[in-house]
Amino acid sequence: MRLGRILMGESEPKVQGQIEKWRRKPHETLIVFCISSLCLLAQDNAQAIPKPQERGQFFYVRDGKLTPLQEETDVSASSTMMYDVSIKIKKPESKVVLGSAEKPQFVVHLSDKSIGSYALFSITKEKNQRTFRVGQNQRKISFSTIEYAEGYFQLTPKSTLAPREYAFFSQQAANAVDHFYSFSVK
């Protein structure tokens, strides 16, 4: 309110005193202005990330719009050793296709804050199916995670994704073989 009166040119004594204070300590004024601006930008950025209604579903975010990743339900797993599981997705490719020039962002709404159990894997395309291994020879992709609201997570791969197939899934659910969300980069 006081700043508004100053900008409007009002000349009450308190306002004039504030102007004199700012003139004597311009560096403090600049610091306060910069911090305030950064807080507003951070607040605007957090509001710009949409919040999906569905829990557990992964979404691709572009221009403030959500695109659900393809939930894979026709999946099988086989294990040769305790920590080496081969996963087969029985569809040749994902219907969700992203451009290769972009660094995609994803969001997910989880009820139990267990984002640490999820991983992003690159997938090998074979004839009419896609496969990947969890364990020794895995193709795990690193991503950064930001909780932008309670239970809402933004996931961004740390490197550019090469053209191929990918899937998010819960590593805890590897034996249950569910909750796979796939996409393709072309």
Backbone as JSON Lines, residues from 0, in Angstrom:
{"i":0,"aa":"M","n":[0.83,-1.18,0.0],"ca":[0.0,0.0,0.0],"c":[0.87,1.24,0.0]}
{"i":1,"aa":"R","n":[1.89,1.26,0.87],"ca":[2.78,2.41,0.96],"c":[3.52,2.62,-0.36]}
{"i":2,"aa":"L","n":[3.99,1.53,-0.95],"ca":[4.69,1.62,-2.22],"c":[3.78,2.18,-3.31]}
{"i":3,"aa":"G","n":[2.51,1.79,-3.28],"ca":[1.54,2.32,-4.24],"c":[1.39,3.81,-4.11]}
{"i":4,"aa":"R","n":[1.34,4.32,-2.88],"ca":[1.23,5.77,-2.67],"c":[2.48,6.48,-3.15]}
{"i":5,"aa":"I","n":[3.64,5.87,-2.95],"ca":[4.89,6.47,-3.4],"c":[4.88,6.56,-4.92]}
{"i":6,"aa":"L","n":[4.49,5.47,-5.56],"ca":[4.48,5.45,-7.02],"c":[3.45,6.42,-7.59]}
{"i":7,"aa":"M","n":[2.36,6.66,-6.86],"ca":[1.33,7.58,-7.32],"c":[1.73,9.03,-7.06]}
{"i":8,"aa":"G","n":[2.81,9.26,-6.36],"ca":[3.32,10.61,-6.16],"c":[2.78,11.31,-4.94]}
{"i":9,"aa":"E","n":[2.13,10.6,-4.04],"ca":[1.64,11.24,-2.83],"c":[2.82,11.71,-1.99]}
{"i":10,"aa":"S","n":[2.62,12.75,-1.26],"ca":[3.76,13.32,-0.52],"c":[3.48,13.48,0.96]}
{"i":11,"aa":"E","n":[2.85,12.5,1.57],"ca":[2.65,12.59,3.0],"c":[4.0,12.4,3.7]}
{"i":12,"aa":"P","n":[4.17,12.88,4.89],"ca":[5.47,12.83,5.58],"c":[6.05,11.42,5.71]}
{"i":13,"aa":"K","n":[5.24,10.42,6.04],"ca":[5.76,9.06,6.18],"c":[6.31,8.56,4.85]}
{"i":14,"aa":"V","n":[5.6,8.87,3.78],"ca":[6.04,8.42,2.45],"c":[7.34,9.11,2.1]}
{"i":15,"aa":"Q","n":[7.44,10.41,2.34],"ca":[8.67,11.14,2.05],"c":[9.83,10.6,2.87]}
{"i":16,"aa":"G","n":[9.56,10.21,4.12],"ca":[10.61,9.62,4.97],"c":[11.1,8.29,4.4]}
{"i":17,"aa":"Q","n":[10.18,7.5,3.87],"ca":[10.54,6.21,3.27],"c":[11.38,6.43,2.03]}
{"i":18,"aa":"I","n":[11.01,7.42,1.23],"ca":[11.79,7.72,0.02],"c":[13.21,8.12,0.4]}
{"i":19,"aa":"E","n":[13.36,8.95,1.41],"ca":[14.69,9.36,1.86],"c":[15.49,8.16,2.36]}
{"i":20,"aa":"K","n":[14.83,7.24,3.08],"ca":[15.51,6.04,3.56],"c":[16.01,5.22,2.38]}
{"i":21,"aa":"W","n":[15.2,5.05,1.34],"ca":[15.59,4.29,0.16],"c":[16.74,4.97,-0.59]}
{"i":22,"aa":"R","n":[16.72,6.29,-0.59],"ca":[17.81,7.02,-1.27],"c":[19.13,6.84,-0.55]}
{"i":23,"aa":"R","n":[19.09,6.75,0.8],"ca":[20.31,6.59,1.57],"c":[20.85,5.16,1.51]}
{"i":24,"aa":"K","n":[20.0,4.17,1.34],"ca":[20.41,2.76,1.31],"c":[19.84,2.07,0.07]}
{"i":25,"aa":"P","n":[20.31,2.45,-1.11],"ca":[19.74,1.87,-2.33],"c":[20.03,0.37,-2.47]}
{"i":26,"aa":"H","n":[21.17,-0.1,-1.94],"ca":[21.49,-1.53,-2.04],"c":[20.49,-2.38,-1.27]}
{"i":27,"aa":"E","n":[20.03,-1.91,-0.09],"ca":[19.04,-2.65,0.67],"c":[17.71,-2.7,-0.08]}
{"i":28,"aa":"T","n":[17.36,-1.61,-0.71],"ca":[16.13,-1.55,-1.49],"c":[16.19,-2.53,-2.65]}
{"i":29,"aa":"L","n":[17.34,-2.58,-3.32],"ca":[17.51,-3.49,-4.45],"c":[17.42,-4.95,-4.01]}
{"i":30,"aa":"I","n":[18.04,-5.27,-2.89],"ca":[18.0,-6.63,-2.37],"c":[16.56,-7.04,-2.04]}
{"i":31,"aa":"V","n":[15.82,-6.18,-1.35],"ca":[14.42,-6.47,-1.01],"c":[13.6,-6.66,-2.27]}
{"i":32,"aa":"F","n":[13.81,-5.79,-3.26],"ca":[13.08,-5.9,-4.52],"c":[13.39,-7.22,-5.23]}
{"i":33,"aa":"C","n":[14.67,-7.6,-5.29],"ca":[15.06,-8.84,-5.97],"c":[14.49,-10.08,-5.27]}
{"i":34,"aa":"I","n":[14.57,-10.1,-3.95],"ca":[14.03,-11.24,-3.2],"c":[12.52,-11.32,-3.4]}
{"i":35,"aa":"S","n":[11.83,-10.21,-3.36],"ca":[10.38,-10.2,-3.57],"c":[10.03,-10.7,-4.97]}
{"i":36,"aa":"S","n":[10.8,-10.28,-5.96],"ca":[10.55,-10.71,-7.34],"c":[10.77,-12.21,-7.49]}
{"i":37,"aa":"L","n":[11.85,-12.74,-6.88],"ca":[12.11,-14.18,-6.95],"c":[11.01,-14.98,-6.27]}
{"i":38,"aa":"C","n":[10.5,-14.49,-5.16],"ca":[9.41,-15.18,-4.47],"c":[8.16,-15.23,-5.34]}
{"i":39,"aa":"L","n":[7.86,-14.12,-6.0],"ca":[6.7,-14.09,-6.89],"c":[6.88,-15.02,-8.07]}
{"i":40,"aa":"L","n":[8.1,-15.06,-8.64],"ca":[8.36,-15.97,-9.76],"c":[8.22,-17.42,-9.34]}
{"i":41,"aa":"A","n":[8.75,-17.77,-8.19],"ca":[8.65,-19.15,-7.7],"c":[7.2,-19.52,-7.44]}
{"i":42,"aa":"Q","n":[6.43,-18.59,-6.91],"ca":[5.02,-18.83,-6.65],"c":[4.27,-19.03,-7.97]}
{"i":43,"aa":"D","n":[4.54,-18.19,-8.97],"ca":[3.91,-18.33,-10.28],"c":[4.27,-19.65,-10.93]}
{"i":44,"aa":"N","n":[5.55,-20.08,-10.83],"ca":[5.98,-21.34,-11.43],"c":[5.29,-22.53,-10.77]}
{"i":45,"aa":"A","n":[5.15,-22.49,-9.45],"ca":[4.47,-23.59,-8.75],"c":[3.01,-23.65,-9.15]}
{"i":46,"aa":"Q","n":[2.38,-22.5,-9.39],"ca":[0.99,-22.49,-9.8],"c":[0.84,-22.91,-11.25]}
{"i":47,"aa":"A","n":[1.89,-22.76,-12.06],"ca":[1.81,-23.09,-13.47],"c":[1.83,-24.6,-13.7]}
{"i":48,"aa":"I","n":[2.33,-25.38,-12.77],"ca":[2.36,-26.83,-12.92],"c":[0.97,-27.36,-12.56]}
{"i":49,"aa":"P","n":[0.3,-28.0,-13.51],"ca":[-1.04,-28.5,-13.21],"c":[-1.01,-29.64,-12.21]}
{"i":50,"aa":"K","n":[-2.13,-29.8,-11.5],"ca":[-2.26,-30.88,-10.52],"c":[-3.24,-31.92,-11.08]}
{"i":51,"aa":"P","n":[-2.75,-33.11,-11.4],"ca":[-3.67,-34.15,-11.89],"c":[-4.62,-34.62,-10.8]}
{"i":52,"aa":"Q","n":[-5.84,-34.95,-11.18],"ca":[-6.82,-35.46,-10.22],"c":[-6.58,-36.93,-9.9]}
{"i":53,"aa":"E","n":[-6.18,-37.7,-10.92],"ca":[-5.98,-39.14,-10.73],"c":[-4.71,-39.41,-9.93]}
{"i":54,"aa":"R","n":[-4.82,-40.29,-8.97],"ca":[-3.64,-40.67,-8.18],"c":[-2.94,-41.85,-8.84]}
{"i":55,"aa":"G","n":[-1.6,-41.79,-8.85],"ca":[-0.8,-42.88,-9.38],"c":[-0.57,-42.85,-10.88]}
{"i":56,"aa":"Q","n":[-1.34,-42.08,-11.61],"ca":[-1.19,-41.97,-13.07],"c":[-0.1,-40.94,-13.39]}
{"i":57,"aa":"F","n":[0.84,-41.3,-14.25],"ca":[1.89,-40.36,-14.67],"c":[1.39,-39.55,-15.87]}
{"i":58,"aa":"F","n":[1.75,-38.26,-15.87],"ca":[1.35,-37.36,-16.95],"c":[2.57,-36.65,-17.51]}
{"i":59,"aa":"Y","n":[2.53,-36.38,-18.79],"ca":[3.51,-35.54,-19.47],"c":[2.93,-34.13,-19.45]}
{"i":60,"aa":"V","n":[3.78,-33.12,-19.13],"ca":[3.32,-31.74,-19.05],"c":[3.94,-30.94,-20.19]}
{"i":61,"aa":"R","n":[3.08,-30.26,-20.95],"ca":[3.57,-29.36,-22.0],"c":[2.61,-28.19,-22.12]}
{"i":62,"aa":"D","n":[3.16,-26.99,-22.05],"ca":[2.37,-25.77,-22.15],"c":[1.21,-25.76,-21.15]}
{"i":63,"aa":"G","n":[1.46,-26.27,-19.95],"ca":[0.45,-26.26,-18.9],"c":[-0.65,-27.29,-19.07]}
{"i":64,"aa":"K","n":[-0.52,-28.17,-20.05],"ca":[-1.54,-29.19,-20.29],"c":[-0.99,-30.57,-19.93]}
{"i":65,"aa":"L","n":[-1.87,-31.43,-19.42],"ca":[-1.48,-32.78,-19.02],"c":[-1.88,-33.8,-20.09]}
{"i":66,"aa":"T","n":[-0.94,-34.67,-20.42],"ca":[-1.21,-35.81,-21.3],"c":[-0.89,-37.07,-20.51]}
{"i":67,"aa":"P","n":[-1.88,-37.94,-20.3],"ca":[-1.58,-39.16,-19.53],"c":[-0.65,-40.07,-20.3]}
{"i":68,"aa":"L","n":[0.35,-40.62,-19.59],"ca":[1.2,-41.64,-20.21],"c":[0.38,-42.91,-20.35]}
{"i":69,"aa":"Q","n":[0.76,-43.74,-21.27],"ca":[0.0,-44.96,-21.53],"c":[0.21,-45.96,-20.4]}
{"i":70,"aa":"E","n":[-0.88,-46.31,-19.74],"ca":[-0.79,-47.32,-18.69],"c":[-0.75,-48.69,-19.35]}
{"i":71,"aa":"E","n":[0.31,-49.43,-19.07],"ca":[0.49,-50.75,-19.67],"c":[-0.09,-51.81,-18.74]}
{"i":72,"aa":"T","n":[-1.05,-52.57,-19.26],"ca":[-1.69,-53.61,-18.44],"c":[-1.35,-55.02,-18.92]}
{"i":73,"aa":"D","n":[-0.94,-55.14,-20.18],"ca":[-0.59,-56.47,-20.71],"c":[0.92,-56.66,-20.56]}
{"i":74,"aa":"V","n":[1.34,-57.0,-19.35],"ca":[2.76,-57.07,-18.98],"c":[3.03,-58.41,-18.3]}
{"i":75,"aa":"S","n":[4.22,-58.96,-18.56],"ca":[4.62,-60.18,-17.85],"c":[6.05,-60.02,-17.35]}
{"i":76,"aa":"A","n":[6.4,-60.81,-16.36],"ca":[7.74,-60.75,-15.79],"c":[8.26,-62.16,-15.58]}
{"i":77,"aa":"S","n":[9.55,-62.3,-15.77],"ca":[10.21,-63.58,-15.46],"c":[11.51,-63.26,-14.75]}
{"i":78,"aa":"S","n":[11.9,-64.13,-13.86],"ca":[13.09,-63.89,-13.04],"c":[14.04,-65.07,-13.16]}
{"i":79,"aa":"T","n":[15.3,-64.74,-13.45],"ca":[16.33,-65.78,-13.49],"c":[17.07,-65.85,-12.16]}
{"i":80,"aa":"M","n":[17.19,-64.69,-11.52],"ca":[17.82,-64.61,-10.2],"c":[16.97,-63.69,-9.35]}
{"i":81,"aa":"M","n":[17.27,-63.62,-8.09],"ca":[16.45,-62.83,-7.17],"c":[16.37,-61.36,-7.56]}
{"i":82,"aa":"Y","n":[17.46,-60.78,-8.03],"ca":[17.48,-59.35,-8.33],"c":[17.6,-59.07,-9.82]}
{"i":83,"aa":"D","n":[17.21,-60.0,-10.66],"ca":[17.3,-59.82,-12.11],"c":[15.97,-60.25,-12.73]}
{"i":84,"aa":"V","n":[15.1,-59.27,-12.99],"ca":[13.76,-59.54,-13.5],"c":[13.66,-59.0,-14.92]}
{"i":85,"aa":"S","n":[13.16,-59.81,-15.84],"ca":[12.93,-59.4,-17.22],"c":[11.45,-59.06,-17.37]}
{"i":86,"aa":"I","n":[11.17,-57.85,-17.84],"ca":[9.8,-57.36,-18.0],"c":[9.47,-57.31,-19.48]}
{"i":87,"aa":"K","n":[8.29,-57.81,-19.87],"ca":[7.84,-57.76,-21.26],"c":[6.5,-57.03,-21.32]}
{"i":88,"aa":"I","n":[6.47,-56.0,-22.14],"ca":[5.23,-55.27,-22.4],"c":[4.74,-55.75,-23.76]}
{"i":89,"aa":"K","n":[3.54,-56.3,-23.79],"ca":[3.08,-56.99,-24.99],"c":[2.4,-56.08,-26.01]}
{"i":90,"aa":"K","n":[2.92,-54.89,-26.17],"ca":[2.49,-53.98,-27.23],"c":[3.77,-53.45,-27.87]}
{"i":91,"aa":"P","n":[3.79,-53.28,-29.2],"ca":[5.03,-52.91,-29.88],"c":[5.54,-51.5,-29.57]}
{"i":92,"aa":"E","n":[4.64,-50.56,-29.23],"ca":[5.09,-49.21,-28.91],"c":[4.02,-48.45,-28.15]}
{"i":93,"aa":"S","n":[4.44,-47.38,-27.51],"ca":[3.52,-46.54,-26.77],"c":[2.79,-45.61,-27.73]}
{"i":94,"aa":"K","n":[1.56,-45.29,-27.39],"ca":[0.77,-44.34,-28.19],"c":[1.14,-42.9,-27.85]}
{"i":95,"aa":"V","n":[1.79,-42.69,-26.71],"ca":[2.19,-41.35,-26.29],"c":[3.58,-41.08,-26.85]}
{"i":96,"aa":"V","n":[3.68,-40.1,-27.76],"ca":[4.94,-39.81,-28.45],"c":[5.36,-38.38,-28.14]}
{"i":97,"aa":"L","n":[6.62,-38.22,-27.69],"ca":[7.19,-36.91,-27.38],"c":[8.26,-36.59,-28.42]}
{"i":98,"aa":"G","n":[8.51,-35.31,-28.63],"ca":[9.58,-34.89,-29.54],"c":[10.94,-35.08,-28.91]}
{"i":99,"aa":"S","n":[11.95,-35.32,-29.72],"ca":[13.29,-35.6,-29.19],"c":[14.06,-34.35,-28.81]}
{"i":100,"aa":"A","n":[13.66,-33.19,-29.29],"ca":[14.42,-31.97,-29.02],"c":[14.11,-31.37,-27.65]}
{"i":101,"aa":"E","n":[13.13,-31.88,-26.97],"ca":[12.72,-31.3,-25.7],"c":[13.21,-32.12,-24.5]}
{"i":102,"aa":"K","n":[13.26,-31.46,-23.37],"ca":[13.56,-32.14,-22.1],"c":[12.22,-32.24,-21.37]}
{"i":103,"aa":"P","n":[11.57,-33.4,-21.45],"ca":[10.2,-33.49,-20.95],"c":[10.09,-33.38,-19.43]}
{"i":104,"aa":"Q","n":[8.91,-32.94,-19.01],"ca":[8.57,-32.9,-17.6],"c":[7.34,-33.76,-17.39]}
{"i":105,"aa":"F","n":[7.32,-34.45,-16.27],"ca":[6.21,-35.33,-15.94],"c":[5.72,-34.98,-14.55]}
{"i":106,"aa":"V","n":[4.46,-35.29,-14.28],"ca":[3.91,-35.1,-12.94],"c":[3.12,-36.35,-12.55]}
{"i":107,"aa":"V","n":[3.05,-36.56,-11.25],"ca":[2.26,-37.66,-10.71],"c":[1.74,-37.23,-9.34]}
{"i":108,"aa":"H","n":[0.54,-37.69,-9.02],"ca":[-0.07,-37.43,-7.71],"c":[-0.08,-38.75,-6.95]}
{"i":109,"aa":"L","n":[0.66,-38.8,-5.85],"ca":[0.75,-40.02,-5.04],"c":[0.19,-39.76,-3.66]}
{"i":110,"aa":"S","n":[-0.51,-40.73,-3.12],"ca":[-1.11,-40.54,-1.8],"c":[-0.13,-40.81,-0.67]}
{"i":111,"aa":"D","n":[0.9,-41.62,-0.94],"ca":[1.79,-42.01,0.15],"c":[3.21,-41.45,0.04]}
{"i":112,"aa":"K","n":[3.44,-40.51,-0.84],"ca":[4.75,-39.86,-1.01],"c":[5.87,-40.86,-1.29]}
{"i":113,"aa":"S","n":[5.57,-41.95,-1.97],"ca":[6.59,-42.98,-2.23],"c":[7.23,-42.82,-3.6]}
{"i":114,"aa":"I","n":[7.53,-41.59,-3.99],"ca":[8.11,-41.36,-5.32],"c":[9.47,-42.03,-5.44]}
{"i":115,"aa":"G","n":[10.15,-42.25,-4.34],"ca":[11.47,-42.9,-4.37],"c":[11.44,-44.33,-4.86]}
{"i":116,"aa":"S","n":[10.27,-44.96,-4.84],"ca":[10.18,-46.34,-5.33],"c":[9.99,-46.4,-6.84]}
{"i":117,"aa":"Y","n":[9.74,-45.26,-7.48],"ca":[9.52,-45.24,-8.93],"c":[10.84,-45.02,-9.67]}
{"i":118,"aa":"A","n":[10.92,-45.63,-10.85],"ca":[12.11,-45.5,-11.7],"c":[11.66,-45.29,-13.14]}
{"i":119,"aa":"L","n":[12.55,-44.71,-13.91],"ca":[12.33,-44.52,-15.35],"c":[13.35,-45.39,-16.08]}
{"i":120,"aa":"F","n":[12.86,-46.25,-16.98],"ca":[13.72,-47.17,-17.72],"c":[13.58,-46.94,-19.22]}
{"i":121,"aa":"S","n":[14.68,-47.12,-19.93],"ca":[14.59,-47.18,-21.39],"c":[14.27,-48.62,-21.75]}
{"i":122,"aa":"I","n":[13.51,-48.79,-22.83],"ca":[12.97,-50.11,-23.19],"c":[13.48,-50.51,-24.56]}
{"i":123,"aa":"T","n":[13.76,-51.78,-24.73],"ca":[14.18,-52.33,-26.02],"c":[12.95,-52.8,-26.78]}
{"i":124,"aa":"K","n":[12.86,-52.37,-28.03],"ca":[11.75,-52.76,-28.88],"c":[12.11,-54.05,-29.62]}
{"i":125,"aa":"E","n":[11.29,-55.07,-29.49],"ca":[11.51,-56.36,-30.15],"c":[10.22,-56.81,-30.82]}
{"i":126,"aa":"K","n":[10.21,-56.93,-32.13],"ca":[9.04,-57.41,-32.89],"c":[7.76,-56.78,-32.37]}
{"i":127,"aa":"N","n":[6.9,-57.57,-31.73],"ca":[5.6,-57.09,-31.27],"c":[5.54,-56.83,-29.77]}
{"i":128,"aa":"Q","n":[6.69,-56.61,-29.15],"ca":[6.71,-56.33,-27.72],"c":[7.88,-55.43,-27.37]}
{"i":129,"aa":"R","n":[7.88,-54.96,-26.14],"ca":[8.99,-54.16,-25.61],"c":[9.48,-54.84,-24.33]}
{"i":130,"aa":"T","n":[10.78,-54.81,-24.11],"ca":[11.34,-55.49,-22.94],"c":[12.37,-54.61,-22.22]}
{"i":131,"aa":"F","n":[12.55,-54.88,-20.95],"ca":[13.65,-54.29,-20.19],"c":[13.91,-55.14,-18.98]}
{"i":132,"aa":"R","n":[15.08,-54.98,-18.41],"ca":[15.5,-55.77,-17.25],"c":[15.64,-54.86,-16.04]}
{"i":133,"aa":"V","n":[15.21,-55.38,-14.94],"ca":[15.37,-54.71,-13.66],"c":[16.38,-55.53,-12.89]}
{"i":134,"aa":"G","n":[17.47,-54.92,-12.53],"ca":[18.51,-55.65,-11.79],"c":[19.88,-55.36,-12.34]}
{"i":135,"aa":"Q","n":[20.61,-56.39,-12.73],"ca":[22.01,-56.24,-13.09],"c":[22.24,-55.4,-14.34]}
{"i":136,"aa":"N","n":[21.56,-55.66,-15.42],"ca":[21.81,-54.95,-16.68],"c":[20.72,-53.92,-16.97]}
{"i":137,"aa":"Q","n":[20.35,-53.19,-15.99],"ca":[19.24,-52.26,-16.17],"c":[19.63,-50.97,-16.88]}
{"i":138,"aa":"R","n":[18.66,-50.38,-17.53],"ca":[18.83,-49.1,-18.24],"c":[18.0,-48.04,-17.52]}
{"i":139,"aa":"K","n":[18.39,-47.75,-16.32],"ca":[17.68,-46.8,-15.48],"c":[18.09,-45.37,-15.85]}
{"i":140,"aa":"I","n":[17.12,-44.49,-15.96],"ca":[17.35,-43.09,-16.32],"c":[17.19,-42.24,-15.06]}
{"i":141,"aa":"S","n":[18.19,-41.41,-14.75],"ca":[18.12,-40.53,-13.58],"c":[17.18,-39.36,-13.87]}
{"i":142,"aa":"F","n":[16.43,-38.97,-12.84],"ca":[15.57,-37.8,-12.97],"c":[15.54,-37.05,-11.65]}
{"i":143,"aa":"S","n":[15.29,-35.75,-11.74],"ca":[15.16,-34.94,-10.53],"c":[13.69,-34.89,-10.15]}
{"i":144,"aa":"T","n":[13.45,-34.76,-8.87],"ca":[12.08,-34.76,-8.34],"c":[11.86,-33.53,-7.49]}
{"i":145,"aa":"I","n":[10.74,-32.86,-7.72],"ca":[10.34,-31.72,-6.9],"c":[8.91,-31.97,-6.44]}
{"i":146,"aa":"E","n":[8.69,-31.9,-5.13],"ca":[7.31,-31.97,-4.63],"c":[6.77,-30.55,-4.65]}
{"i":147,"aa":"Y","n":[5.92,-30.24,-5.62],"ca":[5.45,-28.87,-5.81],"c":[4.16,-28.59,-5.04]}
{"i":148,"aa":"A","n":[3.54,-29.59,-4.51],"ca":[2.4,-29.46,-3.6],"c":[2.34,-30.79,-2.84]}
{"i":149,"aa":"E","n":[1.58,-30.83,-1.78],"ca":[1.5,-32.04,-0.96],"c":[1.07,-33.24,-1.8]}
{"i":150,"aa":"G","n":[1.98,-34.22,-1.99],"ca":[1.68,-35.43,-2.74],"c":[1.78,-35.31,-4.25]}
{"i":151,"aa":"Y","n":[2.14,-34.11,-4.75],"ca":[2.27,-33.88,-6.2],"c":[3.75,-33.73,-6.53]}
{"i":152,"aa":"F","n":[4.22,-34.52,-7.5],"ca":[5.63,-34.54,-7.83],"c":[5.85,-34.2,-9.29]}
{"i":153,"aa":"Q","n":[6.87,-33.37,-9.52],"ca":[7.32,-33.05,-10.88],"c":[8.62,-33.81,-11.1]}
{"i":154,"aa":"L","n":[8.7,-34.55,-12.21],"ca":[9.86,-35.36,-12.53],"c":[10.46,-34.88,-13.83]}
{"i":155,"aa":"T","n":[11.76,-34.62,-13.83],"ca":[12.45,-34.15,-15.02],"c":[13.71,-34.98,-15.22]}
{"i":156,"aa":"P","n":[13.83,-35.66,-16.37],"ca":[15.06,-36.42,-16.63],"c":[16.28,-35.5,-16.54]}
{"i":157,"aa":"K","n":[17.37,-36.01,-15.97],"ca":[18.57,-35.19,-15.81],"c":[19.32,-35.0,-17.11]}
{"i":158,"aa":"S","n":[19.05,-35.85,-18.11],"ca":[19.69,-35.7,-19.41],"c":[18.62,-35.79,-20.5]}
{"i":159,"aa":"T","n":[19.0,-35.37,-21.68],"ca":[18.08,-35.44,-22.82],"c":[17.81,-36.9,-23.14]}
{"i":160,"aa":"L","n":[16.57,-37.21,-23.41],"ca":[16.19,-38.59,-23.72],"c":[16.39,-38.87,-25.21]}
{"i":161,"aa":"A","n":[17.1,-39.94,-25.52],"ca":[17.33,-40.35,-26.91],"c":[16.04,-40.93,-27.48]}
{"i":162,"aa":"P","n":[15.89,-40.91,-28.8],"ca":[14.71,-41.51,-29.41],"c":[14.64,-43.01,-29.13]}
{"i":163,"aa":"R","n":[13.63,-43.42,-28.38],"ca":[13.36,-44.82,-28.05],"c":[12.13,-44.89,-27.16]}
{"i":164,"aa":"E","n":[11.84,-46.05,-26.63],"ca":[10.7,-46.26,-25.74],"c":[11.16,-46.16,-24.28]}
{"i":165,"aa":"Y","n":[10.26,-45.66,-23.4],"ca":[10.56,-45.51,-21.98],"c":[9.34,-45.9,-21.16]}
{"i":166,"aa":"A","n":[9.56,-46.21,-19.88],"ca":[8.45,-46.5,-18.97],"c":[8.82,-46.14,-17.54]}
{"i":167,"aa":"F","n":[7.86,-45.55,-16.82],"ca":[7.95,-45.36,-15.38],"c":[7.28,-46.57,-14.73]}
{"i":168,"aa":"F","n":[7.85,-47.05,-13.65],"ca":[7.16,-48.08,-12.88],"c":[7.72,-48.12,-11.47]}
{"i":169,"aa":"S","n":[6.93,-48.7,-10.59],"ca":[7.35,-48.83,-9.21],"c":[8.25,-50.05,-9.08]}
{"i":170,"aa":"Q","n":[9.46,-49.84,-8.6],"ca":[10.39,-50.95,-8.42],"c":[9.89,-51.93,-7.37]}
{"i":171,"aa":"Q","n":[9.08,-51.47,-6.45],"ca":[8.51,-52.36,-5.44],"c":[7.47,-53.28,-6.05]}
{"i":172,"aa":"A","n":[6.91,-52.88,-7.19],"ca":[5.85,-53.67,-7.83],"c":[6.39,-54.56,-8.94]}
{"i":173,"aa":"A","n":[7.7,-54.74,-9.03],"ca":[8.28,-55.52,-10.13],"c":[7.73,-56.95,-10.17]}
{"i":174,"aa":"N","n":[7.56,-57.54,-9.03],"ca":[7.03,-58.9,-9.01],"c":[5.52,-58.92,-9.26]}
{"i":175,"aa":"A","n":[4.84,-57.86,-8.88],"ca":[3.39,-57.78,-9.1],"c":[3.08,-57.42,-10.56]}
{"i":176,"aa":"V","n":[4.04,-56.85,-11.27],"ca":[3.93,-56.48,-12.67],"c":[2.7,-55.61,-12.92]}
{"i":177,"aa":"D","n":[2.66,-54.48,-12.27],"ca":[1.61,-53.51,-12.56],"c":[2.17,-52.11,-12.44]}
{"i":178,"aa":"H","n":[1.36,-51.15,-12.77],"ca":[1.72,-49.74,-12.69],"c":[2.9,-49.36,-13.58]}
{"i":179,"aa":"F","n":[2.79,-49.67,-14.86],"ca":[3.76,-49.26,-15.86],"c":[3.14,-48.15,-16.69]}
{"i":180,"aa":"Y","n":[3.88,-47.06,-16.88],"ca":[3.39,-45.93,-17.66],"c":[4.42,-45.62,-18.73]}
{"i":181,"aa":"S","n":[4.07,-45.84,-19.99],"ca":[5.06,-45.75,-21.06],"c":[4.86,-44.53,-21.95]}
{"i":182,"aa":"F","n":[5.95,-44.19,-22.64],"ca":[5.93,-43.14,-23.66],"c":[7.08,-43.42,-24.6]}
{"i":183,"aa":"S","n":[7.06,-42.73,-25.7],"ca":[8.07,-42.9,-26.73],"c":[8.65,-41.55,-27.09]}
{"i":184,"aa":"V","n":[9.94,-41.5,-27.38],"ca":[10.57,-40.26,-27.86],"c":[10.99,-40.52,-29.29]}
{"i":185,"aa":"K","n":[10.55,-39.66,-30.18],"ca":[10.86,-39.83,-31.62],"c":[11.66,-38.65,-32.12]}
